[in-house]
Amino acid sequence: MNIMKAVKVAVLVVVAIIAIKFVGALLIGALSTVFTFAVIIGGIYLLYSIFKS
């Protein structure tokens, strides 16, 4: 009985770690994508303002 309990706890811990890593990777990916878009838009805006003047 205790072995089954230990196995269940271990599985839950592993699942929780995988879920946290997955969510963390998603958040980091989303942030980097937003950052990349911001840099591209900022660069285009800078070029536009330089050529305009």
PyMOL Python script that loads the backbone (N, CA, C, O; Angstrom):
from pymol import cmd

cmd.read_pdbstr("""\
ATOM      1  N   MET A   1       0.839  -1.201   0.000  1.00  0.00           N
ATOM      2  CA  MET A   1       0.000   0.000   0.000  1.00  0.00           C
ATOM      3  C   MET A   1       0.876   1.253   0.000  1.00  0.00           C
ATOM      4  O   MET A   1       0.641   2.181  -0.774  1.00  0.00           O
ATOM      5  N   ASN A   2       1.897   1.273   0.883  1.00  0.00           N
ATOM      6  CA  ASN A   2       2.776   2.442   0.942  1.00  0.00           C
ATOM      7  C   ASN A   2       3.544   2.625  -0.363  1.00  0.00           C
ATOM      8  O   ASN A   2       3.804   3.751  -0.786  1.00  0.00           O
ATOM      9  N   ILE A   3       3.909   1.500  -1.003  1.00  0.00           N
ATOM     10  CA  ILE A   3       4.646   1.579  -2.271  1.00  0.00           C
ATOM     11  C   ILE A   3       3.767   2.246  -3.326  1.00  0.00           C
ATOM     12  O   ILE A   3       4.240   3.099  -4.078  1.00  0.00           O
ATOM     13  N   MET A   4       2.495   1.863  -3.386  1.00  0.00           N
ATOM     14  CA  MET A   4       1.577   2.464  -4.360  1.00  0.00           C
ATOM     15  C   MET A   4       1.437   3.965  -4.101  1.00  0.00           C
ATOM     16  O   MET A   4       1.409   4.770  -5.031  1.00  0.00           O
ATOM     17  N   LYS A   5       1.350   4.319  -2.821  1.00  0.00           N
ATOM     18  CA  LYS A   5       1.241   5.731  -2.449  1.00  0.00           C
ATOM     19  C   LYS A   5       2.487   6.494  -2.903  1.00  0.00           C
ATOM     20  O   LYS A   5       2.382   7.595  -3.444  1.00  0.00           O
ATOM     21  N   ALA A   6       3.649   5.915  -2.686  1.00  0.00           N
ATOM     22  CA  ALA A   6       4.909   6.548  -3.074  1.00  0.00           C
ATOM     23  C   ALA A   6       4.975   6.707  -4.596  1.00  0.00           C
ATOM     24  O   ALA A   6       5.425   7.735  -5.101  1.00  0.00           O
ATOM     25  N   VAL A   7       4.523   5.680  -5.317  1.00  0.00           N
ATOM     26  CA  VAL A   7       4.537   5.745  -6.779  1.00  0.00           C
ATOM     27  C   VAL A   7       3.603   6.858  -7.255  1.00  0.00           C
ATOM     28  O   VAL A   7       3.949   7.625  -8.153  1.00  0.00           O
ATOM     29  N   LYS A   8       2.401   6.941  -6.638  1.00  0.00           N
ATOM     30  CA  LYS A   8       1.452   7.996  -7.020  1.00  0.00           C
ATOM     31  C   LYS A   8       2.050   9.377  -6.775  1.00  0.00           C
ATOM     32  O   LYS A   8       1.938  10.268  -7.617  1.00  0.00           O
ATOM     33  N   VAL A   9       2.682   9.549  -5.620  1.00  0.00           N
ATOM     34  CA  VAL A   9       3.301  10.837  -5.298  1.00  0.00           C
ATOM     35  C   VAL A   9       4.399  11.163  -6.302  1.00  0.00           C
ATOM     36  O   VAL A   9       4.495  12.295  -6.778  1.00  0.00           O
ATOM     37  N   ALA A  10       5.231  10.165  -6.626  1.00  0.00           N
ATOM     38  CA  ALA A  10       6.330  10.378  -7.567  1.00  0.00           C
ATOM     39  C   ALA A  10       5.779  10.786  -8.934  1.00  0.00           C
ATOM     40  O   ALA A  10       6.298  11.707  -9.564  1.00  0.00           O
ATOM     41  N   VAL A  11       4.732  10.103  -9.390  1.00  0.00           N
ATOM     42  CA  VAL A  11       4.130  10.420 -10.691  1.00  0.00           C
ATOM     43  C   VAL A  11       3.577  11.842 -10.676  1.00  0.00           C
ATOM     44  O   VAL A  11       3.771  12.598 -11.628  1.00  0.00           O
ATOM     45  N   LEU A  12       2.889  12.203  -9.595  1.00  0.00           N
ATOM     46  CA  LEU A  12       2.333  13.556  -9.487  1.00  0.00           C
ATOM     47  C   LEU A  12       3.444  14.603  -9.540  1.00  0.00           C
ATOM     48  O   LEU A  12       3.312  15.626 -10.211  1.00  0.00           O
ATOM     49  N   VAL A  13       4.539  14.338  -8.826  1.00  0.00           N
ATOM     50  CA  VAL A  13       5.659  15.285  -8.812  1.00  0.00           C
ATOM     51  C   VAL A  13       6.240  15.439 -10.208  1.00  0.00           C
ATOM     52  O   VAL A  13       6.506  16.556 -10.654  1.00  0.00           O
ATOM     53  N   VAL A  14       6.440  14.315 -10.905  1.00  0.00           N
ATOM     54  CA  VAL A  14       7.008  14.362 -12.258  1.00  0.00           C
ATOM     55  C   VAL A  14       6.074  15.133 -13.194  1.00  0.00           C
ATOM     56  O   VAL A  14       6.527  15.970 -13.975  1.00  0.00           O
ATOM     57  N   VAL A  15       4.763  14.849 -13.114  1.00  0.00           N
ATOM     58  CA  VAL A  15       3.788  15.542 -13.958  1.00  0.00           C
ATOM     59  C   VAL A  15       3.807  17.036 -13.659  1.00  0.00           C
ATOM     60  O   VAL A  15       3.767  17.857 -14.575  1.00  0.00           O
ATOM     61  N   ALA A  16       3.867  17.389 -12.376  1.00  0.00           N
ATOM     62  CA  ALA A  16       3.887  18.808 -11.993  1.00  0.00           C
ATOM     63  C   ALA A  16       5.136  19.496 -12.554  1.00  0.00           C
ATOM     64  O   ALA A  16       5.049  20.612 -13.067  1.00  0.00           O
ATOM     65  N   ILE A  17       6.294  18.840 -12.461  1.00  0.00           N
ATOM     66  CA  ILE A  17       7.540  19.423 -12.973  1.00  0.00           C
ATOM     67  C   ILE A  17       7.450  19.629 -14.480  1.00  0.00           C
ATOM     68  O   ILE A  17       7.837  20.678 -14.995  1.00  0.00           O
ATOM     69  N   ILE A  18       6.929  18.605 -15.194  1.00  0.00           N
ATOM     70  CA  ILE A  18       6.791  18.711 -16.654  1.00  0.00           C
ATOM     71  C   ILE A  18       5.846  19.850 -17.002  1.00  0.00           C
ATOM     72  O   ILE A  18       6.124  20.629 -17.914  1.00  0.00           O
ATOM     73  N   ALA A  19       4.720  19.956 -16.278  1.00  0.00           N
ATOM     74  CA  ALA A  19       3.746  21.013 -16.542  1.00  0.00           C
ATOM     75  C   ALA A  19       4.363  22.389 -16.318  1.00  0.00           C
ATOM     76  O   ALA A  19       4.160  23.299 -17.121  1.00  0.00           O
ATOM     77  N   ILE A  20       5.118  22.544 -15.228  1.00  0.00           N
ATOM     78  CA  ILE A  20       5.749  23.835 -14.928  1.00  0.00           C
ATOM     79  C   ILE A  20       6.761  24.190 -16.017  1.00  0.00           C
ATOM     80  O   ILE A  20       6.815  25.332 -16.474  1.00  0.00           O
ATOM     81  N   LYS A  21       7.568  23.196 -16.432  1.00  0.00           N
ATOM     82  CA  LYS A  21       8.559  23.450 -17.493  1.00  0.00           C
ATOM     83  C   LYS A  21       7.850  23.835 -18.785  1.00  0.00           C
ATOM     84  O   LYS A  21       8.283  24.751 -19.484  1.00  0.00           O
ATOM     85  N   PHE A  22       6.744  23.127 -19.109  1.00  0.00           N
ATOM     86  CA  PHE A  22       6.008  23.399 -20.351  1.00  0.00           C
ATOM     87  C   PHE A  22       5.444  24.815 -20.331  1.00  0.00           C
ATOM     88  O   PHE A  22       5.589  25.563 -21.298  1.00  0.00           O
ATOM     89  N   VAL A  23       4.796  25.180 -19.215  1.00  0.00           N
ATOM     90  CA  VAL A  23       4.218  26.522 -19.091  1.00  0.00           C
ATOM     91  C   VAL A  23       5.325  27.575 -19.149  1.00  0.00           C
ATOM     92  O   VAL A  23       5.175  28.606 -19.804  1.00  0.00           O
ATOM     93  N   GLY A  24       6.426  27.313 -18.467  1.00  0.00           N
ATOM     94  CA  GLY A  24       7.544  28.247 -18.478  1.00  0.00           C
ATOM     95  C   GLY A  24       8.091  28.445 -19.889  1.00  0.00           C
ATOM     96  O   GLY A  24       8.374  29.570 -20.302  1.00  0.00           O
ATOM     97  N   ALA A  25       8.238  27.334 -20.629  1.00  0.00           N
ATOM     98  CA  ALA A  25       8.733  27.425 -22.007  1.00  0.00           C
ATOM     99  C   ALA A  25       7.767  28.225 -22.865  1.00  0.00           C
ATOM    100  O   ALA A  25       8.185  29.041 -23.686  1.00  0.00           O
ATOM    101  N   LEU A  26       6.456  27.986 -22.670  1.00  0.00           N
ATOM    102  CA  LEU A  26       5.450  28.728 -23.443  1.00  0.00           C
ATOM    103  C   LEU A  26       5.552  30.214 -23.140  1.00  0.00           C
ATOM    104  O   LEU A  26       5.540  31.038 -24.055  1.00  0.00           O
ATOM    105  N   LEU A  27       5.653  30.565 -21.846  1.00  0.00           N
ATOM    106  CA  LEU A  27       5.738  31.978 -21.458  1.00  0.00           C
ATOM    107  C   LEU A  27       6.994  32.621 -22.050  1.00  0.00           C
ATOM    108  O   LEU A  27       6.935  33.724 -22.593  1.00  0.00           O
ATOM    109  N   ILE A  28       8.124  31.929 -21.943  1.00  0.00           N
ATOM    110  CA  ILE A  28       9.384  32.474 -22.469  1.00  0.00           C
ATOM    111  C   ILE A  28       9.279  32.639 -23.986  1.00  0.00           C
ATOM    112  O   ILE A  28       9.733  33.643 -24.535  1.00  0.00           O
ATOM    113  N   GLY A  29       8.681  31.652 -24.663  1.00  0.00           N
ATOM    114  CA  GLY A  29       8.510  31.740 -26.104  1.00  0.00           C
ATOM    115  C   GLY A  29       7.637  32.919 -26.493  1.00  0.00           C
ATOM    116  O   GLY A  29       7.948  33.654 -27.431  1.00  0.00           O
ATOM    117  N   ALA A  30       6.530  33.096 -25.758  1.00  0.00           N
ATOM    118  CA  ALA A  30       5.628  34.209 -26.057  1.00  0.00           C
ATOM    119  C   ALA A  30       6.335  35.540 -25.825  1.00  0.00           C
ATOM    120  O   ALA A  30       6.216  36.458 -26.636  1.00  0.00           O
ATOM    121  N   LEU A  31       7.072  35.646 -24.719  1.00  0.00           N
ATOM    122  CA  LEU A  31       7.792  36.891 -24.408  1.00  0.00           C
ATOM    123  C   LEU A  31       8.838  37.195 -25.474  1.00  0.00           C
ATOM    124  O   LEU A  31       8.966  38.339 -25.908  1.00  0.00           O
ATOM    125  N   SER A  32       9.586  36.178 -25.900  1.00  0.00           N
ATOM    126  CA  SER A  32      10.625  36.406 -26.905  1.00  0.00           C
ATOM    127  C   SER A  32       9.999  36.800 -28.240  1.00  0.00           C
ATOM    128  O   SER A  32      10.548  37.627 -28.968  1.00  0.00           O
ATOM    129  N   THR A  33       8.835  36.198 -28.560  1.00  0.00           N
ATOM    130  CA  THR A  33       8.143  36.556 -29.809  1.00  0.00           C
ATOM    131  C   THR A  33       7.689  38.009 -29.760  1.00  0.00           C
ATOM    132  O   THR A  33       7.888  38.764 -30.712  1.00  0.00           O
ATOM    133  N   VAL A  34       7.074  38.397 -28.639  1.00  0.00           N
ATOM    134  CA  VAL A  34       6.626  39.787 -28.476  1.00  0.00           C
ATOM    135  C   VAL A  34       7.824  40.729 -28.557  1.00  0.00           C
ATOM    136  O   VAL A  34       7.760  41.775 -29.202  1.00  0.00           O
ATOM    137  N   PHE A  35       8.909  40.350 -27.900  1.00  0.00           N
ATOM    138  CA  PHE A  35      10.120  41.185 -27.905  1.00  0.00           C
ATOM    139  C   PHE A  35      10.654  41.339 -29.329  1.00  0.00           C
ATOM    140  O   PHE A  35      11.028  42.436 -29.743  1.00  0.00           O
ATOM    141  N   THR A  36      10.689  40.227 -30.078  1.00  0.00           N
ATOM    142  CA  THR A  36      11.177  40.274 -31.462  1.00  0.00           C
ATOM    143  C   THR A  36      10.309  41.204 -32.302  1.00  0.00           C
ATOM    144  O   THR A  36      10.823  42.029 -33.058  1.00  0.00           O
ATOM    145  N   PHE A  37       8.971  41.067 -32.163  1.00  0.00           N
ATOM    146  CA  PHE A  37       8.062  41.941 -32.913  1.00  0.00           C
ATOM    147  C   PHE A  37       8.299  43.399 -32.529  1.00  0.00           C
ATOM    148  O   PHE A  37       8.313  44.278 -33.392  1.00  0.00           O
ATOM    149  N   ALA A  38       8.484  43.655 -31.235  1.00  0.00           N
ATOM    150  CA  ALA A  38       8.708  45.026 -30.771  1.00  0.00           C
ATOM    151  C   ALA A  38       9.988  45.588 -31.381  1.00  0.00           C
ATOM    152  O   ALA A  38      10.021  46.744 -31.804  1.00  0.00           O
ATOM    153  N   VAL A  39      11.043  44.771 -31.426  1.00  0.00           N
ATOM    154  CA  VAL A  39      12.313  45.224 -32.005  1.00  0.00           C
ATOM    155  C   VAL A  39      12.151  45.512 -33.492  1.00  0.00           C
ATOM    156  O   VAL A  39      12.651  46.520 -33.991  1.00  0.00           O
ATOM    157  N   ILE A  40      11.443  44.617 -34.208  1.00  0.00           N
ATOM    158  CA  ILE A  40      11.236  44.811 -35.652  1.00  0.00           C
ATOM    159  C   ILE A  40      10.435  46.089 -35.899  1.00  0.00           C
ATOM    160  O   ILE A  40      10.807  46.906 -36.741  1.00  0.00           O
ATOM    161  N   ILE A  41       9.327  46.261 -35.159  1.00  0.00           N
ATOM    162  CA  ILE A  41       8.484  47.449 -35.336  1.00  0.00           C
ATOM    163  C   ILE A  41       9.277  48.702 -34.986  1.00  0.00           C
ATOM    164  O   ILE A  41       9.204  49.704 -35.696  1.00  0.00           O
ATOM    165  N   GLY A  42      10.034  48.647 -33.894  1.00  0.00           N
ATOM    166  CA  GLY A  42      10.855  49.790 -33.494  1.00  0.00           C
ATOM    167  C   GLY A  42      11.891  50.129 -34.559  1.00  0.00           C
ATOM    168  O   GLY A  42      12.115  51.301 -34.862  1.00  0.00           O
ATOM    169  N   GLY A  43      12.523  49.097 -35.128  1.00  0.00           N
ATOM    170  CA  GLY A  43      13.514  49.323 -36.172  1.00  0.00           C
ATOM    171  C   GLY A  43      12.895  49.953 -37.410  1.00  0.00           C
ATOM    172  O   GLY A  43      13.460  50.880 -37.990  1.00  0.00           O
ATOM    173  N   ILE A  44      11.717  49.444 -37.821  1.00  0.00           N
ATOM    174  CA  ILE A  44      11.024  50.011 -38.985  1.00  0.00           C
ATOM    175  C   ILE A  44      10.654  51.468 -38.713  1.00  0.00           C
ATOM    176  O   ILE A  44      10.829  52.332 -39.573  1.00  0.00           O
ATOM    177  N   TYR A  45      10.141  51.732 -37.508  1.00  0.00           N
ATOM    178  CA  TYR A  45       9.749  53.105 -37.146  1.00  0.00           C
ATOM    179  C   TYR A  45      10.963  54.039 -37.172  1.00  0.00           C
ATOM    180  O   TYR A  45      10.876  55.167 -37.658  1.00  0.00           O
ATOM    181  N   LEU A  46      12.094  53.559 -36.646  1.00  0.00           N
ATOM    182  CA  LEU A  46      13.319  54.369 -36.651  1.00  0.00           C
ATOM    183  C   LEU A  46      13.770  54.668 -38.078  1.00  0.00           C
ATOM    184  O   LEU A  46      14.080  55.810 -38.415  1.00  0.00           O
ATOM    185  N   LEU A  47      13.805  53.621 -38.918  1.00  0.00           N
ATOM    186  CA  LEU A  47      14.199  53.810 -40.321  1.00  0.00           C
ATOM    187  C   LEU A  47      13.260  54.804 -41.003  1.00  0.00           C
ATOM    188  O   LEU A  47      13.697  55.695 -41.732  1.00  0.00           O
ATOM    189  N   TYR A  48      11.953  54.631 -40.749  1.00  0.00           N
ATOM    190  CA  TYR A  48      10.952  55.513 -41.362  1.00  0.00           C
ATOM    191  C   TYR A  48      11.187  56.964 -40.949  1.00  0.00           C
ATOM    192  O   TYR A  48      11.164  57.863 -41.790  1.00  0.00           O
ATOM    193  N   SER A  49      11.413  57.191 -39.652  1.00  0.00           N
ATOM    194  CA  SER A  49      11.609  58.558 -39.167  1.00  0.00           C
ATOM    195  C   SER A  49      12.914  59.142 -39.700  1.00  0.00           C
ATOM    196  O   SER A  49      12.995  60.341 -39.965  1.00  0.00           O
ATOM    197  N   ILE A  50      13.948  58.291 -39.861  1.00  0.00           N
ATOM    198  CA  ILE A  50      15.227  58.784 -40.396  1.00  0.00           C
ATOM    199  C   ILE A  50      15.074  59.165 -41.867  1.00  0.00           C
ATOM    200  O   ILE A  50      15.542  60.224 -42.285  1.00  0.00           O
ATOM    201  N   PHE A  51      14.422  58.308 -42.650  1.00  0.00           N
ATOM    202  CA  PHE A  51      14.247  58.612 -44.079  1.00  0.00           C
ATOM    203  C   PHE A  51      13.303  59.785 -44.298  1.00  0.00           C
ATOM    204  O   PHE A  51      13.442  60.531 -45.267  1.00  0.00           O
ATOM    205  N   LYS A  52      12.338  59.945 -43.387  1.00  0.00           N
ATOM    206  CA  LYS A  52      11.355  61.015 -43.519  1.00  0.00           C
ATOM    207  C   LYS A  52      11.998  62.378 -43.341  1.00  0.00           C
ATOM    208  O   LYS A  52      11.621  63.340 -44.010  1.00  0.00           O
ATOM    209  N   SER A  53      12.977  62.464 -42.435  1.00  0.00           N
ATOM    210  CA  SER A  53      13.582  63.757 -42.106  1.00  0.00           C
ATOM    211  C   SER A  53      14.701  64.146 -43.047  1.00  0.00           C
ATOM    212  O   SER A  53      15.300  65.210 -42.888  1.00  0.00           O
TER     213      SER A  53
END
""", "prot")
cmd.dss("prot")
cmd.show_as("cartoon", "prot")
cmd.util.cbc("prot")
cmd.orient("prot")
